[in-house]
């Protein structure tokens, strides 16, 4: 009988991580490279919308594929953590943290919903976001003194978009 508490072999952990990488790659290639490229026309929203409406099934499958890829990203991070933990626990935690942090990056840091009213003529879009400023913008010294008081991130920034369709 196999002891389930024993540490898994490095080659077994590497195979699991490789399987998650392979799934992530397949879902990403389908969702981003194939499905998204079939719909989006740069600078032409009407054509893009027409393409989406003409093949809603593929569009929805592309969204599902992108979501599945992000789930694979989380499990890949966990598999890499298990693989690298015996070598250096702190660096394994860093790998896990970065892998999990990439998931909201893929969704553009904003989560919200679209509500329509008055026969779809008025819309309201409440949302929350995570913002991060990784770049030093070389502000003048007087601006930097103020800017450096604050962290480089802002969690749960509220947002509210509204509009009228004519």
Backbone as CSV, one residue per row, in Angstrom:
resi,resn,N_x,N_y,N_z,CA_x,CA_y,CA_z,C_x,C_y,C_z
1,UNK,0.844,-1.176,0.000,0.000,0.000,0.000,0.889,1.239,0.000
2,UNK,0.477,2.251,-0.756,1.249,3.476,-0.898,0.982,4.422,0.271
3,UNK,2.033,5.043,0.775,1.908,6.019,1.846,1.571,7.374,1.231
4,UNK,0.373,7.893,1.475,-0.063,9.159,0.883,0.637,10.364,1.514
5,UNK,1.240,10.213,2.680,1.912,11.327,3.340,3.338,11.513,2.860
6,UNK,3.861,10.581,2.107,5.231,10.708,1.618,5.309,11.820,0.582
7,UNK,6.461,12.493,0.530,6.656,13.545,-0.465,6.625,12.942,-1.859
8,UNK,5.942,13.611,-2.788,5.933,13.096,-4.148,7.315,13.247,-4.772
9,UNK,7.611,12.394,-5.716,8.913,12.479,-6.371,8.977,13.752,-7.207
10,UNK,10.178,14.307,-7.374,10.299,15.518,-8.199,9.830,15.285,-9.634
11,UNK,10.096,14.089,-10.173,9.670,13.857,-11.553,8.142,13.790,-11.650
12,UNK,7.488,13.235,-10.628,6.028,13.213,-10.622,5.452,14.613,-10.522
13,UNK,6.028,15.442,-9.646,5.575,16.832,-9.517,5.827,17.612,-10.793
14,UNK,6.956,17.323,-11.446,7.273,18.000,-12.701,6.289,17.603,-13.797
15,UNK,5.891,16.346,-13.811,4.901,15.895,-14.803,3.549,16.574,-14.582
16,UNK,3.150,16.695,-13.326,1.882,17.365,-13.024,1.946,18.827,-13.475
17,UNK,3.036,19.511,-13.158,3.196,20.909,-13.588,3.192,20.995,-15.119
18,UNK,3.863,20.056,-15.770,3.884,20.042,-17.226,2.503,19.825,-17.821
19,UNK,1.697,18.980,-17.181,0.331,18.759,-17.654,-0.498,20.031,-17.530
20,UNK,-0.343,20.746,-16.404,-1.074,22.013,-16.249,-0.598,23.036,-17.273
21,UNK,0.715,23.077,-17.549,1.235,23.969,-18.590,0.613,23.632,-19.937
22,UNK,0.538,22.341,-20.250,-0.022,21.925,-21.535,-1.491,22.339,-21.651
23,UNK,-2.277,22.111,-20.586,-3.683,22.522,-20.613,-3.820,24.037,-20.745
24,UNK,-3.004,24.762,-19.990,-3.018,26.223,-20.075,-2.722,26.677,-21.497
25,UNK,-1.752,26.041,-22.124,-1.374,26.403,-23.494,-2.509,26.126,-24.474
26,UNK,-3.130,24.966,-24.354,-4.223,24.609,-25.266,-5.388,25.585,-25.110
27,UNK,-5.815,25.827,-23.869,-6.931,26.745,-23.645,-6.594,28.158,-24.119
28,UNK,-5.367,28.605,-23.864,-4.977,29.961,-24.255,-4.898,30.107,-25.767
29,UNK,-4.321,29.116,-26.438,-4.226,29.199,-27.896,-5.618,29.239,-28.513
30,UNK,-6.511,28.378,-28.028,-7.869,28.396,-28.580,-8.582,29.704,-28.246
31,UNK,-8.563,30.085,-26.972,-9.329,31.251,-26.537,-8.796,32.568,-27.048
32,UNK,-7.478,32.745,-27.016,-6.885,34.041,-27.372,-6.511,34.095,-28.849
33,UNK,-5.763,33.090,-29.293,-5.237,33.141,-30.652,-6.329,32.841,-31.686
34,UNK,-7.105,31.795,-31.463,-8.090,31.410,-32.469,-9.412,32.165,-32.311
35,UNK,-10.082,31.984,-31.181,-11.437,32.538,-31.032,-11.434,34.065,-31.058
36,UNK,-10.583,34.697,-30.267,-10.577,36.167,-30.228,-10.228,36.774,-31.582
37,UNK,-9.280,36.173,-32.283,-8.857,36.748,-33.559,-9.946,36.644,-34.630
38,UNK,-10.915,35.763,-34.446,-12.009,35.620,-35.409,-13.028,36.744,-35.294
39,UNK,-13.014,37.480,-34.182,-14.064,38.462,-33.937,-13.597,39.907,-33.979
40,UNK,-12.468,40.224,-33.400,-12.076,41.613,-33.193,-11.470,42.231,-34.442
41,UNK,-12.005,43.388,-34.803,-11.486,44.177,-35.914,-11.070,45.515,-35.322
42,UNK,-9.777,45.794,-35.345,-9.262,47.020,-34.727,-9.905,48.256,-35.345
43,UNK,-10.454,49.111,-34.489,-11.023,50.376,-34.921,-12.403,50.281,-35.554
44,UNK,-13.010,49.110,-35.569,-14.322,48.955,-36.192,-15.239,48.150,-35.264
45,UNK,-15.880,48.841,-34.354,-16.731,48.178,-33.369,-17.958,47.533,-34.011
46,UNK,-18.488,48.140,-35.046,-19.682,47.582,-35.688,-19.382,46.237,-36.342
47,UNK,-18.265,46.137,-37.033,-17.882,44.870,-37.664,-17.591,43.820,-36.599
48,UNK,-16.910,44.226,-35.524,-16.631,43.298,-34.428,-17.936,42.751,-33.859
49,UNK,-18.896,43.624,-33.603,-20.164,43.182,-33.038,-20.916,42.278,-34.016
50,UNK,-20.865,42.592,-35.279,-21.504,41.753,-36.283,-20.916,40.353,-36.309
51,UNK,-19.597,40.274,-36.198,-18.944,38.965,-36.165,-19.325,38.182,-34.909
52,UNK,-19.408,38.874,-33.785,-19.792,38.204,-32.531,-21.216,37.667,-32.644
53,UNK,-22.135,38.475,-33.164,-23.522,38.053,-33.283,-23.700,36.927,-34.301
54,UNK,-22.822,36.872,-35.298,-22.954,35.824,-36.308,-22.488,34.461,-35.803
55,UNK,-21.659,34.450,-34.761,-21.185,33.160,-34.228,-21.041,33.250,-32.706
56,UNK,-22.183,33.421,-32.039,-22.181,33.563,-30.587,-21.613,32.345,-29.876
57,UNK,-21.851,31.176,-30.430,-21.362,29.940,-29.808,-19.844,29.926,-29.693
58,UNK,-19.168,30.266,-30.777,-17.704,30.300,-30.746,-17.211,31.402,-29.813
59,UNK,-17.911,32.530,-29.808,-17.522,33.627,-28.920,-17.611,33.195,-27.455
60,UNK,-18.710,32.531,-27.097,-18.888,32.052,-25.721,-17.877,30.948,-25.386
61,UNK,-17.592,30.090,-26.349,-16.599,29.043,-26.141,-15.211,29.652,-25.930
62,UNK,-14.928,30.738,-26.621,-13.663,31.438,-26.414,-13.553,32.020,-25.012
63,UNK,-14.645,32.583,-24.514,-14.663,33.113,-23.148,-14.463,31.978,-22.152
64,UNK,-15.180,30.876,-22.357,-15.033,29.724,-21.463,-13.610,29.176,-21.501
65,UNK,-13.013,29.166,-22.672,-11.646,28.692,-22.808,-10.669,29.604,-22.058
66,UNK,-10.874,30.905,-22.148,-10.021,31.840,-21.405,-10.176,31.649,-19.900
67,UNK,-11.411,31.443,-19.438,-11.638,31.195,-18.006,-10.978,29.884,-17.569
68,UNK,-11.108,28.839,-18.376,-10.479,27.556,-18.053,-8.963,27.696,-18.004
69,UNK,-8.416,28.511,-18.898,-6.977,28.757,-18.877,-6.527,29.412,-17.585
70,UNK,-7.341,30.311,-17.053,-6.980,30.969,-15.799,-7.082,30.011,-14.617
71,UNK,-8.034,29.097,-14.655,-8.107,28.059,-13.622,-6.844,27.187,-13.694
72,UNK,-6.435,26.838,-14.905,-5.194,26.063,-15.080,-3.990,26.833,-14.534
73,UNK,-4.003,28.154,-14.701,-2.903,28.985,-14.198,-2.766,28.845,-12.679
74,UNK,-3.875,28.840,-11.974,-3.842,28.691,-10.509,-3.298,27.317,-10.129
75,UNK,-3.804,26.265,-10.778,-3.325,24.919,-10.457,-1.876,24.716,-10.887
76,UNK,-1.454,25.382,-11.938,-0.040,25.344,-12.327,0.815,25.953,-11.226
77,UNK,0.378,27.083,-10.678,1.113,27.699,-9.577,1.238,26.765,-8.388
78,UNK,0.148,26.072,-8.062,0.195,25.105,-6.958,1.142,23.946,-7.266
79,UNK,1.127,23.461,-8.511,2.024,22.360,-8.895,3.480,22.807,-8.842
80,UNK,3.760,24.022,-9.289,5.136,24.530,-9.220,5.574,24.740,-7.774
81,UNK,4.640,25.163,-6.930,4.959,25.303,-5.513,5.390,23.958,-4.931
82,UNK,4.611,22.913,-5.216,4.957,21.571,-4.709,6.292,21.094,-5.259
83,UNK,6.589,21.452,-6.507,7.837,21.024,-7.129,9.042,21.726,-6.497
84,UNK,8.927,23.024,-6.263,10.069,23.811,-5.784,10.146,23.952,-4.266
85,UNK,9.098,23.590,-3.544,9.083,23.753,-2.092,10.243,23.038,-1.396
86,UNK,10.612,21.799,-1.764,11.734,21.153,-1.079,13.076,21.853,-1.321
87,UNK,13.182,22.596,-2.409,14.440,23.270,-2.738,14.566,24.594,-1.982
88,UNK,13.538,25.450,-2.087,13.560,26.756,-1.426,12.111,27.202,-1.209
89,UNK,11.646,27.074,0.019,10.233,27.355,0.326,9.853,28.802,0.028
90,UNK,10.719,29.755,0.326,10.396,31.161,0.078,10.243,31.451,-1.412
91,UNK,11.139,30.922,-2.208,11.029,31.146,-3.655,9.838,30.390,-4.236
92,UNK,9.520,29.236,-3.673,8.337,28.504,-4.121,7.078,29.313,-3.826
93,UNK,7.036,29.982,-2.687,5.902,30.855,-2.366,5.822,32.018,-3.343
94,UNK,6.969,32.550,-3.720,6.995,33.647,-4.688,6.422,33.192,-6.026
95,UNK,6.834,32.007,-6.476,6.303,31.463,-7.732,4.787,31.308,-7.637
96,UNK,4.308,30.757,-6.539,2.868,30.579,-6.348,2.152,31.925,-6.344
97,UNK,2.698,32.882,-5.618,2.083,34.208,-5.564,2.015,34.877,-6.921
98,UNK,3.093,34.784,-7.695,3.089,35.395,-9.025,2.130,34.682,-9.971
99,UNK,2.072,33.361,-9.863,1.149,32.606,-10.727,-0.298,32.978,-10.429
100,UNK,-0.635,33.089,-9.161,-2.008,33.447,-8.790,-2.284,34.914,-9.121
101,UNK,-1.282,35.777,-8.950,-1.463,37.205,-9.251,-1.692,37.458,-10.736
102,UNK,-1.246,36.548,-11.584,-1.452,36.733,-13.024,-2.909,36.574,-13.436
103,UNK,-3.706,35.894,-12.633,-5.107,35.662,-12.996,-5.882,36.979,-13.082
104,UNK,-5.862,37.853,-12.065,-6.592,39.110,-12.242,-5.986,40.004,-13.305
105,UNK,-4.692,39.882,-13.544,-4.072,40.662,-14.611,-4.711,40.299,-15.946
106,UNK,-4.991,39.018,-16.131,-5.608,38.566,-17.372,-7.008,39.125,-17.552
107,UNK,-7.661,39.485,-16.487,-9.006,40.038,-16.574,-9.008,41.561,-16.435
108,UNK,-7.872,42.162,-16.698,-7.749,43.619,-16.768,-8.100,44.339,-15.480
109,UNK,-7.942,43.690,-14.371,-8.076,44.313,-13.062,-9.447,44.868,-12.718
110,UNK,-10.464,44.628,-13.509,-11.769,45.226,-13.227,-12.848,44.161,-13.309
111,UNK,-13.731,44.186,-12.318,-14.839,43.249,-12.271,-16.114,44.044,-12.073
112,UNK,-17.084,43.834,-12.941,-18.316,44.594,-12.826,-19.449,43.929,-13.581
113,UNK,-20.545,44.671,-13.724,-21.711,44.137,-14.395,-22.399,45.256,-15.164
114,UNK,-23.154,44.888,-16.184,-23.834,45.836,-17.058,-25.345,45.705,-16.848
115,UNK,-25.990,46.760,-16.376,-27.442,46.791,-16.191,-28.054,47.724,-17.233
116,UNK,-29.173,47.313,-17.811,-29.856,48.167,-18.777,-31.270,48.478,-18.284
117,UNK,-31.724,49.706,-18.572,-33.027,50.181,-18.141,-33.735,50.889,-19.300
118,UNK,-35.023,51.128,-19.130,-35.819,51.900,-20.083,-35.648,51.392,-21.514
119,UNK,-36.021,50.125,-21.682,-35.958,49.464,-22.998,-34.542,49.504,-23.577
120,UNK,-33.571,49.237,-22.729,-32.151,49.179,-23.104,-31.590,50.502,-23.621
121,UNK,-32.204,51.613,-23.245,-31.717,52.926,-23.689,-30.728,53.538,-22.697
122,UNK,-30.817,53.144,-21.426,-29.931,53.668,-20.386,-29.209,52.481,-19.754
123,UNK,-27.905,52.636,-19.525,-27.171,51.550,-18.894,-26.349,52.077,-17.717
124,UNK,-26.063,51.153,-16.817,-25.296,51.442,-15.616,-24.322,50.287,-15.413
125,UNK,-23.061,50.599,-15.171,-22.038,49.568,-15.006,-21.224,49.803,-13.732
126,UNK,-21.662,49.255,-12.590,-20.846,49.349,-11.374,-19.697,48.338,-11.453
127,UNK,-18.562,48.679,-10.845,-17.414,47.777,-10.885,-16.442,48.097,-9.750
128,UNK,-15.541,47.163,-9.533,-14.409,47.377,-8.634,-13.148,46.985,-9.389
129,UNK,-12.023,47.564,-8.992,-10.783,47.308,-9.722,-9.608,47.223,-8.768
130,UNK,-8.566,46.606,-9.254,-7.264,46.598,-8.595,-6.322,47.350,-9.506
131,UNK,-5.717,48.402,-9.003,-4.779,49.189,-9.806,-3.377,49.079,-9.245
132,UNK,-2.425,49.026,-10.143,-1.009,48.936,-9.766,-0.200,49.799,-10.712
133,UNK,0.703,50.593,-10.175,1.532,51.479,-10.970,2.982,51.024,-10.854
134,UNK,3.453,50.158,-11.738,4.816,49.625,-11.619,5.887,50.521,-12.216
135,UNK,5.496,51.631,-12.822,6.448,52.439,-13.584,6.764,53.725,-12.833
136,UNK,8.037,54.090,-12.795,8.455,55.387,-12.260,8.330,56.385,-13.397
137,UNK,7.456,57.363,-13.237,7.161,58.284,-14.334,8.052,59.519,-14.339
138,UNK,9.071,59.541,-13.490,10.015,60.667,-13.438,9.303,61.999,-13.234
139,UNK,8.431,62.033,-12.231,7.753,63.267,-11.884,8.770,64.298,-11.406
140,UNK,8.429,65.567,-11.501,9.259,66.585,-10.855,9.301,66.325,-9.344
141,UNK,10.321,66.808,-8.680,10.535,66.531,-7.256,9.320,66.907,-6.404
142,UNK,8.650,68.011,-6.728,7.498,68.427,-5.923,6.348,67.418,-6.043
143,UNK,6.149,66.840,-7.208,5.118,65.815,-7.376,5.545,64.509,-6.719
144,UNK,6.806,64.140,-6.852,7.296,62.885,-6.276,7.148,62.867,-4.765
145,UNK,7.344,64.023,-4.125,7.194,64.089,-2.673,5.778,63.704,-2.255
146,UNK,4.802,64.121,-3.026,3.412,63.766,-2.735,3.137,62.327,-3.145
147,UNK,3.578,61.941,-4.328,3.315,60.606,-4.869,3.922,59.506,-4.007
148,UNK,5.091,59.723,-3.447,5.778,58.686,-2.678,5.136,58.408,-1.319
149,UNK,4.171,59.221,-0.909,3.462,58.966,0.340,2.524,57.766,0.218
150,UNK,2.128,57.437,-0.999,1.108,56.418,-1.235,1.734,55.147,-1.789
151,UNK,1.113,54.002,-1.538,1.626,52.751,-2.113,1.413,52.731,-3.631
152,UNK,2.069,51.791,-4.296,1.959,51.670,-5.745,0.730,50.895,-6.181
153,UNK,-0.182,50.599,-5.270,-1.376,49.834,-5.618,-2.592,50.424,-4.925
154,UNK,-3.745,50.113,-5.454,-5.013,50.526,-4.851,-5.971,49.357,-4.997
155,UNK,-6.434,48.803,-3.880,-7.343,47.664,-3.900,-8.800,48.124,-3.898
156,UNK,-9.603,47.451,-4.664,-11.048,47.661,-4.716,-11.446,49.104,-5.000
157,UNK,-10.862,49.654,-6.033,-11.241,50.987,-6.493,-12.642,50.928,-7.091
158,UNK,-13.572,51.701,-6.576,-14.928,51.635,-7.124,-15.007,52.356,-8.473
159,UNK,-15.875,51.865,-9.296,-16.102,52.496,-10.585,-17.587,52.476,-10.907
160,UNK,-18.046,53.478,-11.637,-19.447,53.525,-12.050,-19.512,54.229,-13.408
161,UNK,-19.860,53.468,-14.414,-20.063,54.032,-15.752,-21.555,54.037,-16.022
162,UNK,-22.018,55.068,-16.706,-23.414,55.127,-17.106,-23.488,55.800,-18.467
163,UNK,-24.582,55.548,-19.137,-24.712,56.135,-20.461,-26.125,55.998,-21.011
164,UNK,-26.305,56.654,-22.151,-27.580,56.634,-22.851,-27.301,56.204,-24.274
165,UNK,-28.091,55.254,-24.755,-27.983,54.831,-26.152,-28.984,55.625,-26.986
166,UNK,-28.522,56.224,-28.030,-29.392,57.040,-28.886,-29.950,56.247,-30.035
